[in-house]
Amino acid sequence: MCINEHWSVRTLRERIGSALFERTAISKKPEQTIINDLQLLNNENKMTTDLFFRDPYILDFLELKDTYSEKDLENAIISELEKFILEMGNDFAFLARQKRITIGGRDFYMDLLFYHRKLKRLVVIELKLDEFKPEHKGQVELYLKWLDKYEKAEGEESPVAIILCATKSDTMAELLELDNSGIHVAQYLTNYVPKELLEEKFLSSIKNAKIQLEQRNKKEEKD
């Protein structure tokens, strides 16, 4: 990714310091999946969503106060759009804020809409101040289906979404099978977190995710 995104030495150090790899969805996949996805990126310049999605996203540069609203969070992201895009990925391009769509005579508003050049997909970002809830899935699925029908250009892949929330339950996300719907739920951190704490937390998360994956695969083989 360093070569593909043309990182400088300084950027590479910052990415390592923020535990970038450990925060990607690919880090929690089997080793062969990681190898295959990296080879696809290096040889064909094609990126999978597992290389793109992260958890959590570190937004400490927003400098938000202790109490803030979803509008405050959105305003801060727009104000620091360049830094936000660097956190999301260099091929990330901003398209719209509070994009209005009308379905059945009712207006809906997507918080943020981006486009990712390597993925060739529209990317919806929905902001939630509290914990992830099951009803958030239905809301964002509606946005994705509308974009897929009315906004997807020829040659593009189906749109995907990221729900950024203060907290989330991995078990709930798994039961809702969000990966199959193109929706990724991730926590966002607005305060600085020491590198050592990040590494300890994420390495444990990766280990637990791979254990659960192995157990699920074994169960499927038995069935």
N, C-alpha and C positions, 0 to 999 in steps of 0.2 A: 504493500500500500504506500510505503514511503516513496518508491520509484514512480508508481502510477499517479500519485497526487503531487509529485514534485516538491516534497517537503524540504525545507532548509534544515541545516543542522540544528538550529534553534527550535524549529517546529517539532522535529523528531524528538528532541529532549523533552519538550513540553508534553508530547503525546505519551512518552514513556512514563513521565512523572505523574500523569493523570490516569495511569493504568488503562490505557486505551484498549489494548487487546483483551484484557480481562473483562472489560465492559461490553465487548461485542457479543452478539448472539452466537457467533460461530465458535467462541471459546468454550461454550457448553456442549458442543457437538462432538461426536466420535472423531478420533484422530484422522481417519481416512476421509471424512467429510471435510475437515479443515484443509487437508492436502488437496483434495479435488477442487474445492472452491478457490484456493489460492492459485492453483495451476490455471484454472479458467480465467482468473483475473489477469495473470501474467502473460498467458499465451494468446488469449482471445480478447483481452480487455473487457471482459464481461463480469459484472459484479452481481452476486446474489444478495438477497435481502438480509441473510445472516451476517454478511460482512458489513452491511450498512446499519442495521438496527443495533442500538446500544442500550444498556441499562446498568446504572442510572446515567442520566445526562447531567453534567456538572455545569451549572449556570451561575456560579458564584460571581461572575463579572457583572451581573445585573444589579448588584448592590441594592437589593430590596430591603425594606425595613421589616421589623418583626411581624407587622400585620399589613396585609395587602390583599387586594381583590384580584379576580381573574383579569379584569381590565388593566389593573396596574401591571400584572405579569405580562400581558400582551403588549402594553405600551413600552415596557422595559426591553422586551425582545426586539421590537421594531426600532427602538432607539439604539440598541447595540446589535443591529442586524449582522454586521460584519463578523463580530465575535461569535454570534449564535451560529452563523453558517460555518465558521471554522470548527465549531464543536460538532456540528452535524456532518460535515464533510465538504471537501472543496468543490464537488460537482453538484452541489445543492444550489438551486436558484429560486429566489423569492418571486411569487406570482401575485398573490392577493391576500388581503386581510379582511376578515368578516365578509367572505364571499357569499352573496345571497343566491339561494336557489329557491324555486317555487314548485311545490309538489301538492297537487290537489287543492290549489287555491291558498295554500299556507306557506309562508316564508320561513326558511331555515337559513342559518348563518354558520359557515365554517370558520373557525377561529383563524387559521393560517393555511395557506395553500402554497406548496413549493413544487418544483420539478427537479428530478435527479437525472442528470445526463447519462451516466453509465447504466443506471437501472432502466432508463427510458420509461419512467413512470411518474405520474402525478403523485404527490405525497401530501396528505392531509395531516395537519397537526392540531389536535384538540387539547385544550388546556383545562385541567381540573385541579382545584385547590385542595380538595379532600381526597379520600381514598377512592380507588377504582371500584365501580359498582357494575353489576351485570347489565343494567339498563344503558350504560355507556356504549356497550357493544352494538345494540340495536340502533342507536343514534348514528354512530359512525358508519355502520353497514349501509344505512340509507344514503349517506353522503357518497360512499364508494360506488354504489350501484348507479346513482345519478351521474357521477363523473364518468363512469365506464360507458354509459349509454349516450351522454350528450357532450362530453368534453374530451374523451380519449381520441387522440389523433391517429391517423394511419401509421402503422409501424410501431406504435407504443404498446407497452405491456399494461395489464390492468392496474389501476391505481391501488396504492396501499395507504395505511394510516398509522400514525403514532399517537397514542393517548398518553400525554404527560400528566402524571398525577403525583400528589404528595406521598402517598403510600399505596401499596398494592399487595394482593395475596397471590403468590405464584400458583398455589393450588387452585384457586378460583379461575385464574387465567387458563390453566391447563384443562380444567373441566369444561370451560366454554369453548375449547378448541380454537382459540383466537388465531393461531398460526395458519389454520386452514381458510380463514376468512380474510387474510391479508392485513390483519390488525395486530399491532405490536403495542403492548402496554409497558410503560417504563416509568420509573420514579425519576424525579428531578431533584437536584440538590442545589440550594441557593447559597449555602455557606461553605467556606473553605474546609476541606477534609484533608488531613495529613496523608502523605503518600503511603506511609507504613500501614495506616488504618485501612486505606483503600485496598492495598495488596492483600492484607489479611482477610478482609471481608470478601473480596471477589474470588480469591483462590478457594476459600471454603465454599462459596456459592457454585463455582465450577465443579468442584469435587462432588457436591451433593447432586447437582444436575446430571452428571454423568452416571452416578450410581442409580438414580431414578430411571434414567434412560435404559440402562442395562436391565434393570428389573422389569421394566415395561416390555422390552424386547423378549425376555425370557418367558414372560407370561403369554405374549402373543404367539410364540413358538409352541407352547404347550396347548394353547387353544386351537 
